[in-house]
Amino acid sequence: MSLPDGWILSASAFNLTPAVIRAERSAPDLALSLVEYGIAREIEIELGQMWRGFPAPPTVEVETFRDRLAAAGGRVSIVGVSIDEFDRGRRRTDAERRAFLEPQLRAAAAVGARGVRLPIGQAGALLDDLVPLLEELDLVLYEEVQGHETPAARPAAYERIAALDTPRVRLLLDISMLMPALPVTYLDQLERGGIPTALVRRLRDEWRDPATHDAVLDLLHGGGVPGPVHTLYMNLLVRFGRAQVADLASVLPLLGAVHLKFWDLDDADHRLSDPLRDVGSALAATGFTGTLCSEWGGQEWLDDDPWEMTSRHLSLAATVLSDPSPAA
């Protein structure tokens, strides 16, 4: 079995963030290791994590990395970029926002990327005027959606992409939107951190029940979330979604890339492989072509080896996406 034509598995250098923080090796060296170790041939990078001088890293450093990557048999697929909305507490004007973003786009082109990634809606009023620059640089702007950002929750943002009707602006789906259940290791961490046992049970057994979301908000607004796990708890409201592929039917033709988000590798009840299989079936039906990138979010609470985690996840993804028939 093999992946459909035009589907490219890739790996995110974001997965190596703990190693970047330790700073025993440079961020470019760490990103390059994903290719050197044979884990992936295409990688995503985060521009702000890679080089000093952000948002305008030195061109020579960018081009050197591109050449080293090519020599190892790899390339950059997508570059994560950002728009800093404020300058010393003052909100930037649209002209200043563009001036902040443009050198990032030029750096992405210099590194040989296919495109850049922003959260959906962040470009805002800049979006229309960016299209000629994207054409000049031969880049695609991917607007990323994740967690609870379904078409029903953000209709105007999705409609904007459709209205532009250009291959230079596409949608990037993070499958954290499609979680049938929460990660086992995450639930264990919440329970050890003092989240009430009754709520942990509901999160474990009734994640997709809307009443569970209400219970999550009740504990938060009542001040019942212990400080040590407060940031971790907020994933329930931001990073973890409960939608199903059917909820995305109207926007699947807009997809140009997918983040195969995973948290841990516990798949005893197919909580990891089912979203992969569901997405694979939907993409196959719409003639999708693009990258499907392994992105590990569990580094927030796990200290597993990121290279091993990424390699094992890509192996699972390759198996499931090559045969996306329903699980037994």
PyMOL commands that set and color helices and strands:
alter all, ss='L'
color gray80, all
select helices_A, chain A and resi 13-22+27-36+47-50+59-71+94-110+124-137+155-164+175-177+184-192+197-205+210-221+227-233+235-238+245-254+273-286+298-300+306-322
alter helices_A, ss='H'
color red, helices_A
select strands_A, chain A and resi 7-12+42-46+75-80+86-87+90-91+115-119+140-145+169-174+255-262+290-296
alter strands_A, ss='S'
color yellow, strands_A
deselect
rebuild
show_as cartoon
